[in-house]
């Protein structure tokens, strides 16, 4: 069935790949990003060209996930044009790299805003429409770091993604009675094919970071990056994440998986998450809320 989909952070990386894959699967896809008339104008042009060449319904739409007004305007536009909204994909995110102590509290707040509060803004804009329809799907692009291995120098990013994952889990319980499903996509570390590492932010407190580099952690950043690269298989393909999202969207209502792991480094999340999710599900059953584990038909 053709779905009307919005995906955040679709100018590059997982978002851009998923938007194109979903459009080729026959869906109407709104690839959202900020500054569509500014720095992302080339990405908008590329989307329009892809849509024309492949005869698919792929559209760029302005949405700054840091702005509640922007999120609401984007959702209003989609509903006005299509009369409905079926799938919301939370993909927007940003990574930083460096010793945790050297990041200012303001930097952590900004990273939390991009990776966590962004989902809340989009949810508050989109969920009234999905609840009105009594049917829909939220897809959250999480990270294997929320339950798997957590190498140093990525603490602010890992903390933000863990918060987003926790929010996704609880949201899922609060939406099933509205007929809204949740699927959490869990990518592992992909050191190529996305801009995560290439565009990662760095600590604002350069003096504090320099103390680490001048001390027992001299050269440590390179150690971490080389270690990451050494466990990523040479055939690791980021398009597998996009393919997984397409499979989730295309699955029948009520049969979509709660989690899907795409982790070429096998950092352990695929082992730990099923245990966590089972424990959480069992508690719901114990307190008489087992119905929250499945969407209402």
C-alpha positions in Angstrom: 0.0 0.0 0.0 1.3 3.4 -0.9 2.2 5.4 2.2 2.7 9.2 2.7 6.0 9.5 4.5 8.1 12.2 6.1 11.7 11.6 7.0 13.9 14.1 8.9 17.5 14.8 8.2 17.2 13.7 4.6 19.8 15.9 3.0 22.5 13.2 3.3 23.4 9.9 4.8 20.8 7.4 6.0 18.1 9.9 5.4 18.9 10.6 1.8 19.3 6.9 1.1 16.1 5.9 2.8 14.1 8.7 1.1 15.2 7.5 -2.3 14.7 3.8 -1.5 11.2 4.4 -0.1 10.2 6.5 -3.2 11.4 3.7 -5.5 9.3 1.3 -3.4 6.3 3.3 -4.6 5.6 5.6 -1.6 5.1 9.4 -1.5 8.2 10.6 0.4 8.8 14.1 1.8 12.5 14.4 2.3 12.8 17.1 4.9 15.8 19.3 5.6 16.5 22.9 6.6 17.7 25.7 4.4 16.2 24.3 1.2 16.6 27.6 -0.5 20.1 28.1 1.0 23.0 25.7 1.6 20.8 22.6 0.9 19.6 23.9 -2.5 21.9 21.5 -4.3 20.3 18.6 -2.3 16.8 19.8 -3.3 17.9 19.9 -7.0 19.3 16.4 -6.7 16.0 15.1 -5.2 14.0 16.7 -8.0 16.4 15.2 -10.6 16.2 11.7 -8.9 12.4 11.9 -8.9 12.2 12.9 -12.5 14.7 10.3 -13.7 13.1 7.4 -11.7 9.5 8.6 -12.1 8.9 8.5 -8.3 7.1 10.7 -5.9 10.0 12.2 -3.9 9.8 15.8 -2.7 12.0 18.0 -0.7 10.3 19.9 2.1 11.6 22.6 4.5 11.8 21.4 8.1 14.3 22.6 10.7 14.0 20.1 13.5 15.2 22.8 15.9 12.1 24.8 15.3 8.6 23.9 16.5 7.1 26.4 14.0 9.0 24.8 11.1 7.9 21.3 12.1 4.3 22.3 12.4 4.4 24.1 9.0 5.9 21.1 7.3 3.2 18.7 8.6 0.4 21.2 7.7 1.8 21.3 4.2 1.9 17.5 3.8 -1.6 17.0 5.1 -2.9 19.9 2.9 -1.4 18.3 -0.2 -2.1 14.6 0.5 -4.9 14.6 3.0 -3.1 12.3 5.4 0.3 11.3 6.8 1.1 7.6 7.4 4.7 7.3 8.4 7.1 9.6 10.4 10.8 8.6 10.3 13.0 10.2 12.9 16.4 10.2 11.3 17.9 13.7 12.0 21.0 13.7 14.2 24.4 15.0 14.7 27.6 13.5 16.1 30.5 15.0 18.1 33.9 13.4 18.8 36.4 14.2 21.5 37.0 13.9 25.3 33.7 14.4 27.1 35.2 16.8 29.6 36.2 19.2 26.9 32.6 19.7 25.6 30.8 22.6 27.3 27.4 22.0 28.9 25.9 24.2 26.2 27.3 21.8 23.5 25.7 18.8 25.2 22.4 20.7 25.4 22.7 21.5 21.7 23.4 17.9 20.8 20.4 16.8 22.9 18.3 19.3 21.1 19.2 17.9 17.7 19.0 14.3 18.5 16.2 14.1 21.1 14.1 17.3 21.3 13.8 17.3 17.5 11.8 14.1 17.7 9.5 15.7 20.3 8.8 18.7 18.0 8.0 16.5 15.0 5.9 14.2 17.1 3.8 17.0 18.5 3.3 18.3 15.0 2.5 15.0 13.4 0.8 12.8 16.0 -2.5 14.7 16.1 -3.0 13.7 12.5 -1.9 10.1 13.1 -4.2 9.8 16.1 -7.1 11.3 14.1 -6.5 8.6 11.5 -6.2 5.9 14.2 -3.4 4.4 12.2 0.2 5.2 11.5 3.9 4.3 12.0 6.8 5.9 13.8 10.3 4.8 12.8 13.1 5.9 15.0 16.7 5.6 13.8 18.6 4.8 17.0 22.1 3.6 17.5 23.7 0.3 18.6 25.6 2.4 21.2 22.4 2.6 23.3 22.8 -1.1 24.3 26.1 -2.3 22.7 29.7 -1.2 22.8 30.5 2.4 23.6 34.1 3.4 22.6 35.5 6.5 24.3 35.4 10.1 22.8 31.7 9.8 21.7 30.0 10.3 25.1 27.8 13.2 24.2 26.5 11.5 21.1 26.0 8.2 22.8 24.1 9.9 25.7 21.8 11.7 23.3 21.0 8.5 21.2 20.4 6.6 24.4 17.9 9.2 25.4 16.2 9.1 22.0 16.0 5.3 22.2 14.4 5.5 25.7 11.9 8.0 24.4 11.0 5.8 21.5 10.3 2.8 23.8 7.9 4.7 26.1 6.2 6.5 23.2 5.5 3.2 21.6 3.4 2.2 24.7 1.5 5.4 24.6 0.5 5.1 21.0 -0.6 1.5 20.5 -4.2 2.2 21.6 -4.4 4.8 18.9 -3.4 2.2 16.3 0.1 3.7 15.8 3.0 1.3 15.5 6.6 1.8 16.4 9.8 0.4 14.8 13.3 1.2 16.1 16.1 0.9 13.5 19.4 0.2 15.2 22.4 0.9 13.0 25.9 0.0 14.2 29.0 2.0 13.4 29.4 2.8 9.7 32.7 4.7 9.2 31.9 5.3 5.5 28.9 6.2 3.4 27.6 8.8 5.8 28.7 12.2 7.0 28.5 11.3 10.7 32.3 11.0 11.3 33.3 13.4 8.5 31.1 16.2 9.8 31.4 15.4 13.6 31.6 18.3 15.9 34.6 18.9 18.2 34.9 20.3 21.8 34.6 24.0 22.2 37.1 23.9 25.2 40.2 23.5 23.1 42.5 24.1 26.1 40.8 21.2 28.0 41.1 18.9 24.9 44.7 19.9 24.5 45.4 18.6 28.1 44.2 15.2 27.1 46.3 15.2 23.9 49.4 16.3 25.9 48.8 13.7 28.6 48.3 9.9 28.7 45.7 10.2 26.0 48.1 11.5 23.4 47.1 10.2 19.9 44.0 8.6 21.4 41.5 10.0 18.9 43.4 8.2 16.1 43.4 5.0 18.2 39.6 5.1 18.5 39.0 5.9 14.8 41.5 3.2 13.7 39.9 0.7 16.1 36.5 1.5 14.7 37.7 1.1 11.1 39.3 -2.2 11.9 36.1 -3.9 12.9 33.9 -2.6 10.1 33.8 -5.3 7.4 35.0 -4.0 4.0 31.6 -4.9 2.5 29.6 -2.9 5.1 27.0 -0.9 3.0 25.0 1.9 4.6 22.3 1.2 2.1 21.4 -1.8 4.2 19.9 0.7 6.7 17.7 2.2 4.0 16.6 -1.3 2.9 15.7 -2.2 6.5 13.5 0.9 6.7 11.7 0.0 3.4 11.1 -3.5 4.7 9.5 -2.1 7.9 7.3 0.4 6.1 6.2 -2.3 3.6 5.4 -4.9 6.3 1.7 -5.5 7.1 0.2 -3.5 9.9 0.5 -5.3 13.2 3.4 -7.4 11.9 6.2 -4.8 11.9 9.2 -5.6 14.1 9.8 -3.5 17.2 13.5 -3.4 16.5 15.7 -4.1 13.6 19.5 -4.3 14.0 21.9 -3.4 11.1 25.3 -3.8 12.8 28.2 -4.9 10.7 30.6 -4.5 13.7 28.5 -6.8 15.9 29.0 -4.6 18.9 26.5 -6.6 21.1 23.4 -4.5 20.8 21.6 -7.3 18.9 22.1 -9.4 22.0 21.4 -6.9 24.7 18.3 -5.1 23.2 16.1 -8.3 23.0 16.8 -8.9 26.7 16.0 -5.3 27.6 12.8 -5.2 25.5 11.7 -8.6 26.9 12.1 -7.3 30.5 10.2 -4.2 29.8 7.4 -6.1 28.1 7.2 -8.5 31.0 6.7 -5.6 33.4 3.8 -4.3 31.3 2.2 -7.7 31.5 2.7 -7.9 35.2 1.0 -4.6 35.8 -1.9 -5.5 33.5 -0.9 -3.4 30.5 0.1 -6.2 28.1 -2.3 -4.8 25.5 0.2 -1.9 25.0 2.6 -4.3 23.3 0.5 -4.5 20.1 -1.2 -1.8 18.1 -5.0 -1.6 18.2 -6.6 -2.7 15.0 
